[in-house]
């Protein structure tokens, strides 16, 4: 790793450690809940095209049976 980059990362982690009220730890409940909500939204948005495809497929197959 580049020494300058390593020092920048170290300095950022020191700033975060000194200001725990401004930057909560990554395992804090509010952060996890925010990520969970975003993950659920992304998951369902990714499933939406497949759901639409299967609904259309089912509708077409029912129309051709009768």
DRENKEDO-768976 format. One record per residue: residue in one letter; chain; x, z, y of N, C-alpha, C in turn. Coordinates in nm, 2 decimals, decimal comma. Each point is the difference from the previous one (the first is absolute). Example, Ala and Ser with C-alpha at 12.3 -4.5 7.8 and 13.67 -1.06 7.14 Angstrom:
2
<site><res>A</res><chain>A</chain><n_c1>1,32</n_c1><n_c3>0,78</n_c3><n_c2>-0,57</n_c2><ca_c1>-0,09</ca_c1><ca_c3>0,00</ca_c3><ca_c2>0,12</ca_c2><c_c1>0,09</c_c1><c_c3>0,00</c_c3><c_c2>0,12</c_c2></site>
<site><res>S</res><chain>A</chain><n_c1>-0,04</n_c1><n_c3>-0,07</n_c3><n_c2>0,11</n_c2><ca_c1>0,09</ca_c1><ca_c3>0,00</ca_c3><ca_c2>0,11</ca_c2><c_c1>-0,08</c_c1><c_c3>0,08</c_c3><c_c2>0,11</c_c2></site>
END
This chain:
66
<site><res>X</res><chain>A</chain><n_c1>0,08</n_c1><n_c3>0,00</n_c3><n_c2>-0,12</n_c2><ca_c1>-0,08</ca_c1><ca_c3>0,00</ca_c3><ca_c2>0,12</ca_c2><c_c1>0,09</c_c1><c_c3>0,00</c_c3><c_c2>0,12</c_c2></site>
<site><res>X</res><chain>A</chain><n_c1>-0,05</n_c1><n_c3>-0,07</n_c3><n_c2>0,11</n_c2><ca_c1>0,07</ca_c1><ca_c3>0,00</ca_c3><ca_c2>0,12</ca_c2><c_c1>0,01</c_c1><c_c3>0,14</c_c3><c_c2>0,06</c_c2></site>
<site><res>X</res><chain>A</chain><n_c1>0,12</n_c1><n_c3>0,04</n_c3><n_c2>0,05</n_c2><ca_c1>0,02</ca_c1><ca_c3>0,14</ca_c3><ca_c2>0,06</ca_c2><c_c1>-0,10</c_c1><c_c3>0,02</c_c3><c_c2>0,11</c_c2></site>
<site><res>X</res><chain>A</chain><n_c1>-0,02</n_c1><n_c3>-0,10</n_c3><n_c2>0,09</n_c2><ca_c1>-0,08</ca_c1><ca_c3>0,02</ca_c3><ca_c2>0,12</ca_c2><c_c1>-0,15</c_c1><c_c3>0,02</c_c3><c_c2>-0,05</c_c2></site>
<site><res>X</res><chain>A</chain><n_c1>-0,04</n_c1><n_c3>-0,07</n_c3><n_c2>-0,10</n_c2><ca_c1>-0,14</ca_c1><ca_c3>0,01</ca_c3><ca_c2>-0,05</ca_c2><c_c1>-0,01</c_c1><c_c3>0,14</c_c3><c_c2>-0,07</c_c2></site>
<site><res>X</res><chain>A</chain><n_c1>0,10</n_c1><n_c3>0,04</n_c3><n_c2>-0,07</n_c2><ca_c1>0,00</ca_c1><ca_c3>0,13</ca_c3><ca_c2>-0,07</ca_c2><c_c1>-0,02</c_c1><c_c3>0,11</c_c3><c_c2>0,11</c_c2></site>
<site><res>X</res><chain>A</chain><n_c1>0,08</n_c1><n_c3>-0,01</n_c3><n_c2>0,11</n_c2><ca_c1>-0,01</ca_c1><ca_c3>0,10</ca_c3><ca_c2>0,10</ca_c2><c_c1>-0,14</c_c1><c_c3>0,00</c_c3><c_c2>0,07</c_c2></site>
<site><res>X</res><chain>A</chain><n_c1>-0,05</n_c1><n_c3>-0,12</n_c3><n_c2>0,02</n_c2><ca_c1>-0,14</ca_c1><ca_c3>-0,01</ca_c3><ca_c2>0,06</ca_c2><c_c1>-0,10</c_c1><c_c3>0,07</c_c3><c_c2>-0,09</c_c2></site>
<site><res>X</res><chain>A</chain><n_c1>0,01</n_c1><n_c3>-0,03</n_c3><n_c2>-0,13</n_c2><ca_c1>-0,10</ca_c1><ca_c3>0,07</ca_c3><ca_c2>-0,09</ca_c2><c_c1>0,02</c_c1><c_c3>0,15</c_c3><c_c2>0,00</c_c2></site>
<site><res>X</res><chain>A</chain><n_c1>0,12</n_c1><n_c3>0,04</n_c3><n_c2>0,00</n_c2><ca_c1>0,03</ca_c1><ca_c3>0,15</ca_c3><ca_c2>0,00</ca_c2><c_c1>-0,06</c_c1><c_c3>0,06</c_c3><c_c2>0,13</c_c2></site>
<site><res>X</res><chain>A</chain><n_c1>0,03</n_c1><n_c3>-0,07</n_c3><n_c2>0,12</n_c2><ca_c1>-0,05</ca_c1><ca_c3>0,05</ca_c3><ca_c2>0,12</ca_c2><c_c1>-0,15</c_c1><c_c3>0,01</c_c3><c_c2>0,00</c_c2></site>
<site><res>X</res><chain>A</chain><n_c1>-0,07</n_c1><n_c3>-0,10</n_c3><n_c2>-0,05</n_c2><ca_c1>-0,15</ca_c1><ca_c3>0,00</ca_c3><ca_c2>-0,01</ca_c2><c_c1>-0,05</c_c1><c_c3>0,11</c_c3><c_c2>-0,08</c_c2></site>
<site><res>X</res><chain>A</chain><n_c1>0,07</n_c1><n_c3>0,03</n_c3><n_c2>-0,12</n_c2><ca_c1>-0,05</ca_c1><ca_c3>0,11</ca_c3><ca_c2>-0,08</ca_c2><c_c1>0,03</c_c1><c_c3>0,13</c_c3><c_c2>0,06</c_c2></site>
<site><res>X</res><chain>A</chain><n_c1>0,10</n_c1><n_c3>0,02</n_c3><n_c2>0,08</n_c2><ca_c1>0,03</ca_c1><ca_c3>0,12</ca_c3><ca_c2>0,07</ca_c2><c_c1>-0,11</c_c1><c_c3>0,02</c_c3><c_c2>0,11</c_c2></site>
<site><res>X</res><chain>A</chain><n_c1>-0,04</n_c1><n_c3>-0,10</n_c3><n_c2>0,07</n_c2><ca_c1>-0,11</ca_c1><ca_c3>0,01</ca_c3><ca_c2>0,10</ca_c2><c_c1>-0,13</c_c1><c_c3>0,04</c_c3><c_c2>-0,07</c_c2></site>
<site><res>X</res><chain>A</chain><n_c1>-0,03</n_c1><n_c3>-0,06</n_c3><n_c2>-0,11</n_c2><ca_c1>-0,12</ca_c1><ca_c3>0,03</ca_c3><ca_c2>-0,07</ca_c2><c_c1>0,00</c_c1><c_c3>0,14</c_c3><c_c2>-0,05</c_c2></site>
<site><res>X</res><chain>A</chain><n_c1>0,11</n_c1><n_c3>0,05</n_c3><n_c2>-0,04</n_c2><ca_c1>0,01</ca_c1><ca_c3>0,14</ca_c3><ca_c2>-0,05</ca_c2><c_c1>-0,01</c_c1><c_c3>0,10</c_c3><c_c2>0,11</c_c2></site>
<site><res>X</res><chain>A</chain><n_c1>0,04</n_c1><n_c3>-0,04</n_c3><n_c2>0,12</n_c2><ca_c1>-0,01</ca_c1><ca_c3>0,09</ca_c3><ca_c2>0,12</ca_c2><c_c1>-0,14</c_c1><c_c3>0,00</c_c3><c_c2>0,06</c_c2></site>
<site><res>X</res><chain>A</chain><n_c1>-0,08</n_c1><n_c3>-0,10</n_c3><n_c2>-0,03</n_c2><ca_c1>-0,14</ca_c1><ca_c3>-0,01</ca_c3><ca_c2>0,06</ca_c2><c_c1>-0,11</c_c1><c_c3>-0,01</c_c3><c_c2>-0,11</c_c2></site>
<site><res>X</res><chain>A</chain><n_c1>-0,01</n_c1><n_c3>0,11</n_c3><n_c2>-0,08</n_c2><ca_c1>-0,10</ca_c1><ca_c3>-0,01</ca_c3><ca_c2>-0,11</ca_c2><c_c1>-0,14</c_c1><c_c3>-0,01</c_c3><c_c2>0,05</c_c2></site>
<site><res>X</res><chain>A</chain><n_c1>-0,03</n_c1><n_c3>0,05</n_c3><n_c2>0,12</n_c2><ca_c1>-0,14</ca_c1><ca_c3>-0,01</ca_c3><ca_c2>0,05</ca_c2><c_c1>-0,04</c_c1><c_c3>-0,14</c_c3><c_c2>0,04</c_c2></site>
<site><res>X</res><chain>A</chain><n_c1>0,10</n_c1><n_c3>-0,07</n_c3><n_c2>0,05</n_c2><ca_c1>-0,03</ca_c1><ca_c3>-0,14</ca_c3><ca_c2>0,04</ca_c2><c_c1>0,00</c_c1><c_c3>-0,10</c_c3><c_c2>-0,12</c_c2></site>
<site><res>X</res><chain>A</chain><n_c1>0,09</n_c1><n_c3>0,03</n_c3><n_c2>-0,10</n_c2><ca_c1>0,01</ca_c1><ca_c3>-0,09</ca_c3><ca_c2>-0,11</ca_c2><c_c1>-0,02</c_c1><c_c3>0,08</c_c3><c_c2>-0,13</c_c2></site>
<site><res>X</res><chain>A</chain><n_c1>-0,12</n_c1><n_c3>0,00</n_c3><n_c2>-0,05</n_c2><ca_c1>-0,03</ca_c1><ca_c3>0,08</ca_c3><ca_c2>-0,12</ca_c2><c_c1>0,07</c_c1><c_c3>-0,05</c_c3><c_c2>-0,12</c_c2></site>
<site><res>X</res><chain>A</chain><n_c1>0,03</n_c1><n_c3>0,07</n_c3><n_c2>-0,10</n_c2><ca_c1>0,07</ca_c1><ca_c3>-0,05</ca_c3><ca_c2>-0,12</ca_c2><c_c1>-0,09</c_c1><c_c3>-0,10</c_c3><c_c2>-0,07</c_c2></site>
<site><res>X</res><chain>A</chain><n_c1>0,06</n_c1><n_c3>-0,09</n_c3><n_c2>-0,08</n_c2><ca_c1>-0,07</ca_c1><ca_c3>-0,11</ca_c3><ca_c2>-0,07</ca_c2><c_c1>-0,10</c_c1><c_c3>0,05</c_c3><c_c2>-0,10</c_c2></site>
<site><res>X</res><chain>A</chain><n_c1>0,02</n_c1><n_c3>0,12</n_c3><n_c2>-0,05</n_c2><ca_c1>-0,09</ca_c1><ca_c3>0,05</ca_c3><ca_c2>-0,10</ca_c2><c_c1>-0,11</c_c1><c_c3>0,09</c_c3><c_c2>0,06</c_c2></site>
<site><res>X</res><chain>A</chain><n_c1>-0,02</n_c1><n_c3>-0,01</n_c3><n_c2>0,13</n_c2><ca_c1>-0,11</ca_c1><ca_c3>0,08</ca_c3><ca_c2>0,06</ca_c2><c_c1>-0,13</c_c1><c_c3>-0,07</c_c3><c_c2>-0,03</c_c2></site>
<site><res>X</res><chain>A</chain><n_c1>-0,11</n_c1><n_c3>0,08</n_c3><n_c2>0,00</n_c2><ca_c1>-0,13</ca_c1><ca_c3>-0,05</ca_c3><ca_c2>-0,04</ca_c2><c_c1>-0,06</c_c1><c_c3>-0,10</c_c3><c_c2>0,09</c_c2></site>
<site><res>X</res><chain>A</chain><n_c1>0,02</n_c1><n_c3>0,01</n_c3><n_c2>0,14</n_c2><ca_c1>-0,06</ca_c1><ca_c3>-0,11</ca_c3><ca_c2>0,09</ca_c2><c_c1>0,06</c_c1><c_c3>-0,13</c_c3><c_c2>-0,03</c_c2></site>
<site><res>X</res><chain>A</chain><n_c1>0,13</n_c1><n_c3>-0,01</n_c3><n_c2>-0,02</n_c2><ca_c1>0,07</ca_c1><ca_c3>-0,12</ca_c3><ca_c2>-0,02</ca_c2><c_c1>-0,05</c_c1><c_c3>-0,06</c_c3><c_c2>-0,14</c_c2></site>
<site><res>X</res><chain>A</chain><n_c1>0,00</n_c1><n_c3>0,08</n_c3><n_c2>-0,10</n_c2><ca_c1>-0,05</ca_c1><ca_c3>-0,05</ca_c3><ca_c2>-0,13</ca_c2><c_c1>-0,14</c_c1><c_c3>-0,05</c_c3><c_c2>0,00</c_c2></site>
<site><res>X</res><chain>A</chain><n_c1>-0,09</n_c1><n_c3>0,07</n_c3><n_c2>0,07</n_c2><ca_c1>-0,14</ca_c1><ca_c3>-0,04</ca_c3><ca_c2>0,01</ca_c2><c_c1>-0,01</c_c1><c_c3>-0,14</c_c3><c_c2>0,07</c_c2></site>
<site><res>X</res><chain>A</chain><n_c1>0,09</n_c1><n_c3>-0,02</n_c3><n_c2>0,11</n_c2><ca_c1>-0,01</ca_c1><ca_c3>-0,12</ca_c3><ca_c2>0,07</ca_c2><c_c1>0,05</c_c1><c_c3>-0,12</c_c3><c_c2>-0,09</c_c2></site>
<site><res>X</res><chain>A</chain><n_c1>0,11</n_c1><n_c3>0,03</n_c3><n_c2>-0,08</n_c2><ca_c1>0,05</ca_c1><ca_c3>-0,11</ca_c3><ca_c2>-0,09</ca_c2><c_c1>-0,10</c_c1><c_c3>-0,02</c_c3><c_c2>-0,11</c_c2></site>
<site><res>X</res><chain>A</chain><n_c1>-0,07</n_c1><n_c3>0,10</n_c3><n_c2>-0,05</n_c2><ca_c1>-0,10</ca_c1><ca_c3>-0,02</ca_c3><ca_c2>-0,10</ca_c2><c_c1>-0,11</c_c1><c_c3>-0,08</c_c3><c_c2>0,05</c_c2></site>
<site><res>X</res><chain>A</chain><n_c1>-0,05</n_c1><n_c3>0,02</n_c3><n_c2>0,12</n_c2><ca_c1>-0,11</ca_c1><ca_c3>-0,08</ca_c3><ca_c2>0,05</ca_c2><c_c1>0,04</c_c1><c_c3>-0,15</c_c3><c_c2>0,02</c_c2></site>
<site><res>X</res><chain>A</chain><n_c1>0,12</n_c1><n_c3>-0,02</n_c3><n_c2>0,05</n_c2><ca_c1>0,05</ca_c1><ca_c3>-0,13</ca_c3><ca_c2>0,02</ca_c2><c_c1>0,02</c_c1><c_c3>-0,07</c_c3><c_c2>-0,14</c_c2></site>
<site><res>X</res><chain>A</chain><n_c1>0,05</n_c1><n_c3>0,07</n_c3><n_c2>-0,10</n_c2><ca_c1>0,02</ca_c1><ca_c3>-0,06</ca_c3><ca_c2>-0,13</ca_c2><c_c1>-0,14</c_c1><c_c3>-0,04</c_c3><c_c2>-0,06</c_c2></site>
<site><res>X</res><chain>A</chain><n_c1>-0,10</n_c1><n_c3>0,09</n_c3><n_c2>0,01</n_c2><ca_c1>-0,13</ca_c1><ca_c3>-0,03</ca_c3><ca_c2>-0,05</ca_c2><c_c1>-0,06</c_c1><c_c3>-0,13</c_c3><c_c2>0,07</c_c2></site>
<site><res>X</res><chain>A</chain><n_c1>0,01</n_c1><n_c3>0,00</n_c3><n_c2>0,13</n_c2><ca_c1>-0,05</ca_c1><ca_c3>-0,12</ca_c3><ca_c2>0,07</ca_c2><c_c1>0,07</c_c1><c_c3>-0,13</c_c3><c_c2>-0,04</c_c2></site>
<site><res>X</res><chain>A</chain><n_c1>0,14</n_c1><n_c3>0,01</n_c3><n_c2>-0,02</n_c2><ca_c1>0,07</ca_c1><ca_c3>-0,12</ca_c3><ca_c2>-0,04</ca_c2><c_c1>-0,04</c_c1><c_c3>-0,04</c_c3><c_c2>-0,14</c_c2></site>
<site><res>X</res><chain>A</chain><n_c1>-0,02</n_c1><n_c3>0,10</n_c3><n_c2>-0,09</n_c2><ca_c1>-0,03</ca_c1><ca_c3>-0,03</ca_c3><ca_c2>-0,14</ca_c2><c_c1>-0,13</c_c1><c_c3>-0,08</c_c3><c_c2>0,00</c_c2></site>
<site><res>X</res><chain>A</chain><n_c1>-0,11</n_c1><n_c3>0,06</n_c3><n_c2>0,07</n_c2><ca_c1>-0,13</ca_c1><ca_c3>-0,07</ca_c3><ca_c2>-0,01</ca_c2><c_c1>0,00</c_c1><c_c3>-0,13</c_c3><c_c2>0,07</c_c2></site>
<site><res>X</res><chain>A</chain><n_c1>0,08</n_c1><n_c3>-0,02</n_c3><n_c2>0,11</n_c2><ca_c1>0,01</ca_c1><ca_c3>-0,13</ca_c3><ca_c2>0,06</ca_c2><c_c1>0,06</c_c1><c_c3>-0,10</c_c3><c_c2>-0,09</c_c2></site>
<site><res>X</res><chain>A</chain><n_c1>0,10</n_c1><n_c3>0,04</n_c3><n_c2>-0,08</n_c2><ca_c1>0,06</ca_c1><ca_c3>-0,09</ca_c3><ca_c2>-0,09</ca_c2><c_c1>-0,09</c_c1><c_c3>-0,04</c_c3><c_c2>-0,12</c_c2></site>
<site><res>X</res><chain>A</chain><n_c1>-0,09</n_c1><n_c3>0,09</n_c3><n_c2>-0,03</n_c2><ca_c1>-0,10</ca_c1><ca_c3>-0,03</ca_c3><ca_c2>-0,11</ca_c2><c_c1>-0,12</c_c1><c_c3>-0,08</c_c3><c_c2>0,05</c_c2></site>
<site><res>X</res><chain>A</chain><n_c1>-0,02</n_c1><n_c3>-0,01</n_c3><n_c2>0,13</n_c2><ca_c1>-0,12</ca_c1><ca_c3>-0,07</ca_c3><ca_c2>0,05</ca_c2><c_c1>0,00</c_c1><c_c3>-0,15</c_c3><c_c2>-0,04</c_c2></site>
<site><res>X</res><chain>A</chain><n_c1>0,10</n_c1><n_c3>-0,08</n_c3><n_c2>0,01</n_c2><ca_c1>-0,01</ca_c1><ca_c3>-0,14</ca_c3><ca_c2>-0,04</ca_c2><c_c1>-0,03</c_c1><c_c3>-0,01</c_c3><c_c2>-0,15</c_c2></site>
<site><res>X</res><chain>A</chain><n_c1>0,05</n_c1><n_c3>0,09</n_c3><n_c2>-0,08</n_c2><ca_c1>-0,03</ca_c1><ca_c3>-0,01</ca_c3><ca_c2>-0,15</ca_c2><c_c1>-0,15</c_c1><c_c3>0,04</c_c3><c_c2>-0,02</c_c2></site>
<site><res>X</res><chain>A</chain><n_c1>-0,05</n_c1><n_c3>0,09</n_c3><n_c2>0,07</n_c2><ca_c1>-0,14</ca_c1><ca_c3>0,04</ca_c3><ca_c2>-0,02</ca_c2><c_c1>-0,09</c_c1><c_c3>-0,11</c_c3><c_c2>0,04</c_c2></site>
<site><res>X</res><chain>A</chain><n_c1>0,03</n_c1><n_c3>-0,06</n_c3><n_c2>0,11</n_c2><ca_c1>-0,08</ca_c1><ca_c3>-0,12</ca_c3><ca_c2>0,05</ca_c2><c_c1>0,00</c_c1><c_c3>-0,11</c_c3><c_c2>-0,10</c_c2></site>
<site><res>X</res><chain>A</chain><n_c1>0,12</n_c1><n_c3>-0,03</n_c3><n_c2>-0,05</n_c2><ca_c1>0,02</ca_c1><ca_c3>-0,10</ca_c3><ca_c2>-0,10</ca_c2><c_c1>-0,09</c_c1><c_c3>0,02</c_c3><c_c2>-0,13</c_c2></site>
<site><res>X</res><chain>A</chain><n_c1>0,01</n_c1><n_c3>0,13</n_c3><n_c2>-0,05</n_c2><ca_c1>-0,08</ca_c1><ca_c3>0,03</ca_c3><ca_c2>-0,12</ca_c2><c_c1>-0,15</c_c1><c_c3>0,00</c_c3><c_c2>0,02</c_c2></site>
<site><res>X</res><chain>A</chain><n_c1>-0,04</n_c1><n_c3>0,05</n_c3><n_c2>0,12</n_c2><ca_c1>-0,14</ca_c1><ca_c3>-0,01</ca_c3><ca_c2>0,04</ca_c2><c_c1>-0,05</c_c1><c_c3>-0,14</c_c3><c_c2>0,00</c_c2></site>
<site><res>X</res><chain>A</chain><n_c1>0,08</n_c1><n_c3>-0,09</n_c3><n_c2>0,06</n_c2><ca_c1>-0,04</ca_c1><ca_c3>-0,14</ca_c3><ca_c2>0,01</ca_c2><c_c1>0,00</c_c1><c_c3>-0,06</c_c3><c_c2>-0,14</c_c2></site>
<site><res>X</res><chain>A</chain><n_c1>0,10</n_c1><n_c3>0,03</n_c3><n_c2>-0,08</n_c2><ca_c1>0,01</ca_c1><ca_c3>-0,05</ca_c3><ca_c2>-0,14</ca_c2><c_c1>-0,12</c_c1><c_c3>0,04</c_c3><c_c2>-0,08</c_c2></site>
<site><res>X</res><chain>A</chain><n_c1>-0,04</n_c1><n_c3>0,13</n_c3><n_c2>0,01</n_c2><ca_c1>-0,12</ca_c1><ca_c3>0,05</ca_c3><ca_c2>-0,07</ca_c2><c_c1>-0,12</c_c1><c_c3>-0,07</c_c3><c_c2>0,05</c_c2></site>
<site><res>X</res><chain>A</chain><n_c1>-0,02</n_c1><n_c3>-0,02</n_c3><n_c2>0,12</n_c2><ca_c1>-0,12</ca_c1><ca_c3>-0,06</ca_c3><ca_c2>0,06</ca_c2><c_c1>-0,01</c_c1><c_c3>-0,14</c_c3><c_c2>-0,05</c_c2></site>
<site><res>X</res><chain>A</chain><n_c1>0,11</n_c1><n_c3>-0,08</n_c3><n_c2>0,00</n_c2><ca_c1>0,00</ca_c1><ca_c3>-0,14</ca_c3><ca_c2>-0,05</ca_c2><c_c1>-0,03</c_c1><c_c3>0,00</c_c3><c_c2>-0,15</c_c2></site>
<site><res>X</res><chain>A</chain><n_c1>0,06</n_c1><n_c3>0,09</n_c3><n_c2>-0,07</n_c2><ca_c1>-0,02</ca_c1><ca_c3>-0,01</ca_c3><ca_c2>-0,15</ca_c2><c_c1>-0,15</c_c1><c_c3>0,03</c_c3><c_c2>-0,03</c_c2></site>
<site><res>X</res><chain>A</chain><n_c1>-0,06</n_c1><n_c3>0,09</n_c3><n_c2>0,07</n_c2><ca_c1>-0,14</ca_c1><ca_c3>0,03</ca_c3><ca_c2>-0,02</ca_c2><c_c1>-0,09</c_c1><c_c3>-0,12</c_c3><c_c2>0,04</c_c2></site>
<site><res>X</res><chain>A</chain><n_c1>0,04</n_c1><n_c3>-0,07</n_c3><n_c2>0,10</n_c2><ca_c1>-0,08</ca_c1><ca_c3>-0,11</ca_c3><ca_c2>0,05</ca_c2><c_c1>0,01</c_c1><c_c3>-0,12</c_c3><c_c2>-0,11</c_c2></site>
<site><res>X</res><chain>A</chain><n_c1>0,11</n_c1><n_c3>-0,01</n_c3><n_c2>-0,06</n_c2><ca_c1>0,01</ca_c1><ca_c3>-0,11</ca_c3><ca_c2>-0,10</ca_c2><c_c1>-0,06</c_c1><c_c3>0,03</c_c3><c_c2>-0,14</c_c2></site>
<site><res>X</res><chain>A</chain><n_c1>-0,03</n_c1><n_c3>0,13</n_c3><n_c2>-0,02</n_c2><ca_c1>-0,05</ca_c1><ca_c3>0,04</ca_c3><ca_c2>-0,13</ca_c2><c_c1>-0,15</c_c1><c_c3>-0,03</c_c3><c_c2>-0,01</c_c2></site>
<site><res>X</res><chain>A</chain><n_c1>-0,07</n_c1><n_c3>0,00</n_c3><n_c2>0,11</n_c2><ca_c1>-0,15</ca_c1><ca_c3>-0,03</ca_c3><ca_c2>0,00</ca_c2><c_c1>-0,03</c_c1><c_c3>-0,13</c_c3><c_c2>0,04</c_c2></site>
END
